Amino acid sequence: MSHSTPKRYFRISPDYAPERRIESKQAMQLPEGSEDKIRPGDGVVFAWWKSHARQGEVVAIGIITSVDKAAGTATLESVSVNRCLVPNPQGYRWWRQPHFKFADNVVSRYGLPMLFDQHFKDR
């Protein structure tokens, strides 16, 4: 299945990753408060916040394929990756939360569209 590049990207703590394992096509429990925000086609970045290093450690990325708002779950296609994202000081507060939507300018700075294209364009 070929995916289009997501228009919106969310960071979610790996605590919410399916069974704490990242594999292709799995269901996941959405973080509380995100079920009304996340939609099919959105990009998800599973990343730990490493406060001592002031960076996000990305362990996987995925594309949401369906959302069940009532159950608070989503299905996604995901792949493991190893990458660090370094926010500016204004961004630290967002990374301390279990989930957030990346601002458009941050999406560009982190190169998320290219990263997702690299892993999902021909899938």
N, C-alpha and C positions, 0 to 999 in steps of 0.2 A: 504494500500500500504506500503510495507516494504522499508525503505530507507537504503542505505549504508551510512557509516560514511563519511562526506565530507572530501575532501583532502585539500581544501582551505577555509579560513574563512575571512569574511569582517565585519568590524564594520560600521554600518550606524546609523546616528542620528535618533531617533524616530520621528523627524519631517517628515521623509519620509515613515513612517509606513502607511499602508492602512487606510485612513480616520482617522488617529491618534488612531485607535482601532486595537488591535491585535486579530485576529481570524484566524481559520484554512482556508486555500485555498483562498487567495485574490490576486488581482493585486495591484501593487504599482508603483509609479513613481520612477525611479532610480535617484540618485543624478547625477548632470551633471558631465560628465567625467568618470562615472563608467560603462556605457552601453557597452563599448568595453572590460571591464575587467571581469565583473561578468558573470558566465555561469551556466547552469542547473547543479545541484548537489552541488553547493557551499553553504557553511553555512553562515548565516547572523546573526550577533549579534546586536540587536537594543539596544543601550545604550547611556545614557546622560553622558556628561563629567561634573563632579562636581569638579570644580577647587579648591574650598575651602577645599575639603576633599582629593583632588588629587587621585580620583578614578572614574572609570566608573560604572555607575549604570545601570545594565542590566534589561530591562523590558520585553524583548521577544527574542526568537531565531527562526530562520526559515531556511528552505532548499528551494533554488530556484528550481522551476520545469520547467520554461520556460522563455525565454528572447525575447523581441521584440526590437531589436536594433534601428530600424527606429522610433518607437514610444517612445523609452526611458523608457520602462516599463518591469516589470518582474512579474511573478506569483510565489507565494511561499506558502508553507504550514508552518504555524507558531504556536507557543504556547507561552503563557505568562510565564515568569520566574522572579524571584527576586533574583538577585545576584550582588555582587560587584567585580570588577576586579581592581587590584592595579598595575598600571604600574611602572616601574623604572623611574628615572628622565629623561632618554633619550627618553622614550616613551611619555612624556607629550605632545610634539609638535604634535604627530600624533592624539592624542585625541581631540585636538582643531579644527581639520578638520571635515567636515560633513561625510566623509567616508575614509576608508583606508583598505588595506589588512593586516591581522595580519602576522607577521614574523613567520616562522616555530617554532623557539625556544619559542616564546611567546605563540603560540597555545598549546604547551606542558605544559608550566608553568601555564597557566590558566586552563588547564584540559578541553579544549573545546571538544575534541573527546568524552570523557566520558560524558560530559554534553549533547551533541547531542545524543549519544547512549541512554542515560537515557530517553530522551523525544521522540525519533523518531524510535528507532530500531524495535519496534513491531507495528508500525503504518502502 
